[in-house]
């Protein structure tokens, strides 16, 4: 996304007029100021992508001008204009954070090159500041499993990945839709460009338009400067609209325009911004049913569903469970720093007979817990899994007589043989703390929860009188003691 708004600070009226004309011919939105005081006023009332300023001004020099930006959360890039006699002053400005400098006299081409470099650098900063997806080291590089469903899915990814086609990935929660999206990105011609994920279900309704499309200064309370949206940050790359079915109908209409026209307007602005983005969307809902209920736009569905992909639930590809289980046990053991246990026969039987309503995500969590609770045993057993009795899948939603009939087989009630969920959670936390020598910071990472959540749980256990909860410490505490 190229820079748009430029503030030119130059006291020489002839040079200022000439540079302003050059910038406007290059289609930049330009404001001018002859002094630092005038520039400060302009900056207080508007946002700029780049400031071009002379190193010597009537009311101060470049280093004084740069001090205006020291306490600003969002600062423009500054290009210094310097004469041959003020090179040292320009270098001093570079040390204080100026992006580039130009020696007088310079050509229009040199100015354009500097602005183009500023544009590229600005885009990189914005992408890093927001939610560019960095692939975790423990994320499998390939989709795991050799079932017919997975073989068909991998084949479709190989054919569609290198294209720019819009893809709609459907499947239940926990099946690995995001992993499919990542694999599409890895195999695309845009893999060297930004990959931006937007969790549509996690963004409040009153903020999602700004998150998608960005906003201008003053667009709403708290909009203290221009902010680029996720679509602009993903320009030339790929955007993942995770759980797109959670977006309201009003935002769906604006998404439709982006897909159709490849352009958008920031909230509070009237300038059209062109973008070049590949769109991948996921949903765990049946969008045809949502359309029938007037909860999802049919025209948006057709725009997203150019290439439909379906990720089968784990119960429909049970033959992949042993291979997935091996990967998850290896990974959990590596995180704990222990040897890799084998899966006992009863453990394998339990894994294969479970219905896995939470799909692959549930399998991963169960095996992480089993490795921790096994205490370093050579073999995982069914007892380590603590699966409980099977229950009906959450995907099917029968009612009436059908539900009453099925409930006879799947009603779960605590017995002396099965722990409660709270007991399993407590055992898991204490086992992780023991493995991590009572270091809360490390244990939280092993379990996959935040340190704050772990502290809250331990506070509950201390109040209940559990001695294990009183022997823990944070990594910061350990570092403080060592110092």
C-alpha positions in Angstrom: 0.0 0.0 0.0 1.8 3.3 -1.1 2.0 6.2 1.2 -0.6 8.9 0.7 -0.3 12.0 2.9 2.9 14.0 3.0 3.8 17.0 5.1 6.4 19.3 3.5 8.3 21.6 5.9 10.5 24.1 4.0 11.1 27.8 4.6 12.4 28.6 1.1 9.2 29.6 -0.7 10.5 28.8 -4.2 11.8 25.3 -3.3 8.6 24.7 -1.3 6.4 25.5 -4.2 8.5 23.4 -6.6 8.5 20.3 -4.3 4.7 20.7 -3.6 4.1 20.7 -7.3 6.2 17.6 -7.8 4.5 15.7 -5.0 1.0 16.6 -6.2 1.9 15.5 -9.8 2.9 12.1 -8.3 -0.6 12.0 -6.7 0.4 12.5 -3.1 -1.9 14.4 -0.7 0.4 17.3 0.4 0.3 19.8 3.2 3.0 22.5 3.5 4.5 24.4 6.5 7.3 27.0 6.5 8.3 26.5 10.1 8.5 24.0 12.9 5.6 25.8 14.7 3.4 25.6 11.6 4.4 21.9 11.1 3.5 21.2 14.8 0.0 22.7 14.2 -0.5 20.6 11.0 0.5 17.4 12.9 -1.9 18.2 15.7 -4.8 18.4 13.3 -4.0 15.6 10.8 -2.0 12.4 10.3 0.8 12.0 7.8 2.6 9.0 6.4 5.9 10.9 5.7 7.3 14.3 6.7 9.9 15.9 4.4 11.7 18.7 6.2 14.7 21.0 5.7 17.4 20.4 8.3 17.6 24.2 8.9 14.4 26.1 9.7 13.8 29.6 11.0 12.7 28.4 14.5 14.9 25.4 14.9 16.8 22.6 13.3 16.0 19.0 12.3 17.0 17.5 15.7 14.5 19.8 17.5 11.8 18.9 14.9 12.3 15.2 15.5 11.7 15.7 19.2 8.1 16.4 18.4 7.7 12.7 17.7 9.4 11.2 20.7 6.2 10.6 22.7 3.9 9.8 19.8 2.6 6.3 19.6 2.2 6.6 15.9 4.9 8.6 14.1 5.5 9.4 10.4 8.7 8.6 8.6 10.9 11.7 8.3 13.0 12.5 5.3 15.6 15.3 5.8 16.6 17.8 3.1 20.2 19.0 3.6 22.6 21.3 1.8 26.3 20.3 1.4 27.2 22.5 4.3 24.8 20.8 6.7 25.7 17.1 6.2 26.7 16.7 9.8 23.4 18.0 11.0 21.6 15.6 8.7 23.6 12.7 10.1 22.6 13.9 13.6 19.0 13.7 12.5 19.5 10.2 11.2 20.8 9.1 14.6 17.7 10.6 16.2 15.3 8.5 14.0 15.1 10.2 10.6 14.4 7.6 7.9 16.4 9.2 5.0 18.1 12.3 3.8 18.5 14.1 0.5 21.4 16.4 -0.5 20.5 19.6 -2.4 20.2 19.8 -5.3 18.3 16.6 -5.9 16.2 15.4 -8.8 12.5 14.4 -8.8 13.5 10.8 -9.4 15.7 10.8 -6.2 12.8 12.2 -4.2 10.5 9.5 -5.6 13.0 6.7 -4.8 13.2 8.0 -1.2 9.4 8.0 -0.9 9.1 4.6 -2.4 11.6 3.2 0.1 9.6 4.9 2.9 6.5 3.3 1.6 8.0 -0.2 1.6 9.4 0.4 5.1 6.1 1.8 6.4 4.2 -1.2 5.1 6.7 -3.6 6.8 6.3 -1.8 10.1 2.5 -1.9 9.9 2.4 -5.6 9.1 4.7 -6.4 11.9 2.7 -4.2 14.3 -0.5 -6.0 13.6 -1.4 -9.7 13.3 0.9 -11.1 10.7 0.8 -14.8 11.3 4.2 -16.3 12.3 4.0 -20.0 11.9 4.8 -21.8 15.2 7.7 -24.2 15.2 5.5 -27.0 16.4 2.9 -26.6 13.7 3.1 -29.6 11.3 4.3 -28.6 7.8 1.7 -30.9 6.3 -1.8 -32.1 6.9 -1.5 -35.4 8.8 -3.3 -38.6 7.8 -3.7 -41.0 4.9 -7.4 -41.5 4.9 -9.3 -41.0 1.6 -10.7 -37.7 2.9 -7.2 -36.3 3.7 -5.7 -37.5 0.5 -8.5 -35.8 -1.5 -8.1 -32.6 0.5 -4.3 -32.5 0.0 -4.8 -33.1 -3.8 -7.2 -30.2 -3.9 -4.8 -27.9 -2.0 -2.0 -28.8 -4.5 -4.2 -27.8 -7.4 -5.7 -24.6 -5.9 -2.8 -23.4 -3.8 -0.8 -21.8 -6.6 -3.8 -19.9 -7.9 -5.3 -16.7 -6.6 -8.8 -18.3 -6.3 -10.9 -17.4 -3.3 -11.4 -20.4 -1.1 -14.1 -21.2 1.5 -13.1 -23.9 4.0 -16.0 -25.6 5.9 -15.8 -28.0 8.8 -16.5 -28.5 12.4 -14.6 -26.7 15.2 -11.2 -28.3 15.8 -10.9 -30.1 12.5 -7.9 -28.0 11.3 -9.4 -25.5 8.9 -6.8 -22.9 9.8 -4.0 -25.4 9.0 -5.6 -26.0 5.6 -5.5 -22.2 5.0 -1.9 -22.0 6.0 -1.1 -24.8 3.6 -2.8 -23.0 0.8 -0.7 -19.9 1.6 2.5 -22.0 1.7 1.8 -23.3 -1.7 0.8 -20.0 -3.3 2.7 -17.5 -5.4 2.1 -15.0 -2.5 3.9 -17.0 0.2 6.6 -14.2 0.4 3.9 -11.6 1.1 1.9 -10.9 4.3 -0.5 -13.5 5.7 -3.0 -11.8 7.9 -5.5 -13.8 10.0 -8.7 -12.1 11.3 -10.7 -14.0 14.0 -14.1 -12.6 13.0 -15.8 -14.1 16.1 -13.4 -12.4 18.5 -13.7 -8.8 17.4 -16.6 -6.7 18.9 -19.3 -5.6 16.5 -18.5 -1.9 17.0 -14.8 -2.4 16.1 -14.9 -4.9 13.3 -15.4 -2.4 10.5 -12.3 -0.5 11.6 -10.3 -3.7 12.0 -11.2 -4.8 8.4 -10.9 -1.5 6.6 -9.0 0.9 8.9 -10.1 4.4 10.0 -9.1 8.0 9.6 -8.2 10.4 12.4 -11.3 11.5 14.3 -13.6 8.8 12.8 -14.8 8.0 16.3 -13.8 8.6 19.9 -10.3 7.4 20.4 -9.3 7.5 16.8 -6.3 9.7 17.4 -4.7 9.0 14.0 -5.1 7.1 10.8 -4.9 3.3 11.2 -4.7 0.8 8.4 -7.1 -2.2 8.4 -6.3 -5.8 7.9 -7.1 -5.8 4.2 -4.6 -3.0 3.5 -2.0 -4.8 5.7 -2.5 -7.9 3.6 -2.0 -6.1 0.3 -0.2 -8.3 -2.2 -0.6 -11.2 0.2 -3.4 -13.3 1.7 -6.1 -12.6 4.3 -7.8 -15.3 6.3 -11.3 -14.5 7.4 -11.6 -17.1 10.2 -15.3 -17.9 11.1 -16.6 -15.4 8.5 -20.2 -16.6 9.3 -20.0 -14.6 12.6 -19.9 -11.2 10.8 -23.0 -9.1 10.8 -25.1 -8.5 7.7 -24.0 -4.8 7.5 -20.3 -5.8 7.5 -21.0 -8.6 5.0 -22.3 -6.0 2.5 -19.0 -4.1 2.8 -17.0 -7.3 2.5 -18.8 -8.1 -0.7 -17.7 -4.8 -2.2 -14.0 -5.6 -1.3 -14.3 -9.0 -3.0 -16.1 -7.5 -6.1 -14.3 -4.2 -6.6 -10.9 -4.9 -4.9 -11.2 -1.5 -3.2 -12.4 -0.1 0.2 -12.8 3.1 2.1 -11.5 3.7 5.7 -14.0 4.4 8.4 -14.5 8.2 8.5 -12.8 8.7 5.1 -14.0 9.2 1.5 -10.9 8.2 -0.4 -11.0 4.8 -2.3 -8.1 2.5 -1.6 -7.3 -0.2 -4.1 -6.0 -3.5 -2.8 -4.7 -6.8 -4.2 -5.5 -9.5 -1.7 -6.2 -13.2 -1.9 -9.1 -14.2 0.4 -9.5 -17.4 2.3 -12.5 -17.8 4.6 -13.5 -20.5 7.1 -16.7 -21.4 8.8 -18.0 -24.1 11.1 -21.6 -23.4 10.2 -23.8 -24.6 7.4 -23.9 -21.4 5.3 -26.8 -22.7 3.2 -28.9 -22.9 6.3 -27.7 -19.5 7.4 -28.7 -18.1 4.1 -32.2 -19.6 4.4 -32.5 -18.0 7.9 -31.4 -14.6 6.4 -28.3 -14.6 8.6 -25.8 -14.7 5.7 -25.9 -13.0 2.4 -26.3 -15.3 -0.6 -24.2 -13.1 -2.9 -21.3 -13.0 -0.4 -21.5 -16.8 -0.2 -21.1 -17.1 -3.9 -18.2 -14.8 -3.9 -16.4 -16.7 -1.1 -17.4 -20.2 -2.4 -15.3 -20.0 -5.6 -13.4 -23.1 -4.5 -15.2 -25.0 -1.6 -13.1 -27.2 0.7 -14.4 -29.5 3.4 -12.4 -30.7 6.3 -13.9 -34.0 7.6 -14.4 -34.5 11.4 -12.1 -36.9 13.1 -14.8 -39.5 13.6 -15.1 -39.8 9.8 -11.4 -40.5 9.4 -10.6 -42.6 12.4 -7.8 -44.4 10.6 -5.8 -41.1 10.9 -5.9 -41.2 14.7 -2.8 -43.4 15.3 -0.7 -41.2 13.1 -2.0 -38.0 14.6 -1.5 -39.5 18.1 2.1 -40.3 17.5 2.8 -36.7 16.3 1.0 -35.2 19.3 2.7 -37.4 21.8 6.1 -36.7 20.3 5.5 -33.0 20.4 4.2 -33.0 24.0 7.2 -35.1 25.2 9.6 -32.7 23.5 8.0 -29.7 25.2 8.3 -31.5 28.6 11.8 -32.6 27.9 11.0 -36.3 28.6 11.3 -39.5 26.6 8.5 -40.4 24.2 6.2 -43.0 25.6 4.5 -45.8 23.5 0.8 -46.1 23.1 -0.4 -49.2 24.9 -3.1 -51.5 23.3 -5.8 -50.3 25.7 -4.8 -46.7 25.0 -5.1 -47.2 21.3 -8.5 -48.9 21.6 -9.8 -46.0 23.7 -8.6 -43.4 21.2 -10.2 -45.3 18.3 -13.5 -45.8 20.1 -13.9 -42.2 21.3 -16.3 -40.0 19.2 -14.0 -36.9 19.4 -16.7 -34.1 19.4 -13.8 -31.6 19.6 -12.0 -33.3 16.7 -8.2 -33.0 16.2 -7.9 -30.2 18.8 -9.5 -32.4 21.4 -7.2 -35.3 20.5 -4.1 -33.0 20.9 -5.3 -31.7 24.3 -6.1 -35.2 25.6 -2.6 -36.5 24.6 -0.8 -33.5 26.1 -2.6 -34.2 29.4 -1.9 -37.9 29.2 1.9 -37.3 28.7 1.9 -35.0 31.7 -0.1 -37.3 34.0 1.9 -40.4 33.0 4.7 -39.1 35.1 7.4 -40.3 32.6 5.9 -43.8 32.2 7.2 -45.9 29.2 3.7 -46.6 28.0 0.5 -44.5 27.9 -2.6 -46.4 29.1 -6.3 -45.7 28.8 -6.3 -44.5 32.4 -3.9 -41.7 31.4 -6.3 -40.4 28.8 -9.2 -39.9 31.3 -11.7 -39.8 28.4 -14.8 -40.8 30.4 -17.8 -42.3 28.7 -18.5 -41.5 25.0 -21.1 -38.8 24.3 -23.1 -37.7 21.3 -21.4 -35.4 18.8 -22.3 -31.7 19.1 -22.7 -31.6 15.3 -25.9 -33.5 15.2 -28.7 -31.8 17.0 -31.6 -34.2 17.3 -34.7 -33.4 19.2 -37.9 -34.9 20.5 -38.2 -38.7 20.5 -34.8 -39.1 18.7 -33.0 -37.2 21.3 -34.8 -39.0 24.1 -33.8 -42.4 22.6 -30.2 -41.4 22.1 -29.8 -39.9 25.5 -30.3 -43.3 27.1 -27.0 -44.4 25.6 -25.0 -41.2 26.2 -26.1 -39.7 29.6 -22.9 -39.2 31.7 -23.0 -39.2 35.4 -20.0 -39.0 37.8 -19.1 -42.3 39.4 -16.4 -43.4 41.8 -14.4 -44.6 38.8 -14.5 -41.4 36.8 -13.0 -38.0 38.0 -14.8 -34.8 37.7 -13.6 -32.2 35.2 -12.4 -30.0 38.1 -10.4 -32.9 39.5 -8.8 -33.6 36.1 -7.9 -30.0 35.7 -6.4 -29.8 39.2 -4.4 -33.0 38.6 -3.2 -31.7 35.3 -2.0 -28.4 36.8 -0.2 -30.1 39.7 1.4 -32.7 37.4 2.7 -29.9 35.2 4.0 -27.9 38.2 5.8 -31.0 39.4 7.4 -31.6 36.0 8.5 -28.0 35.9 9.8 -28.0 39.4 7.0 -25.7 40.6 7.8 -23.0 38.1 4.5 -21.4 37.2 5.7 -19.7 34.1 7.0 -22.9 32.6 4.0 -24.9 33.7 1.6 -22.5 32.1 3.4 -22.8 28.8 3.4 -26.6 29.0 -0.4 -26.7 29.7 -1.2 -24.1 27.1 -2.9 -21.5 29.4 -1.9 -18.0 30.4 0.1 -17.3 33.5 -2.8 -15.2 34.9 -5.2 -18.1 34.5 -2.8 -20.4 36.3 -2.3 -18.0 39.1 -6.1 -17.7 39.6 -6.4 -21.5 39.7 -3.6 -21.8 42.3 -5.3 -19.0 44.4 -8.4 -21.1 44.4 -6.5 -24.3 45.4 -4.6 -22.4 48.2 -8.0 -21.2 49.6 -9.1 -24.8 49.5 -6.0 -25.9 51.5 -4.0 -27.7 48.8 -0.4 -27.7 49.9 0.9 -28.1 46.3 -0.5 -24.7 45.4 1.8 -23.0 48.0 5.1 -24.2 46.6 5.1 -22.5 43.3 6.9 -19.5 41.8 7.0 -17.4 38.6 10.0 -17.3 36.3 10.4 -13.6 37.2 10.6 -14.6 40.9 13.4 -17.1 40.1 15.3 -14.5 38.1 15.0 -12.0 40.9 16.3 -14.5 43.5 19.2 -15.4 41.3 20.2 -11.7 40.9 
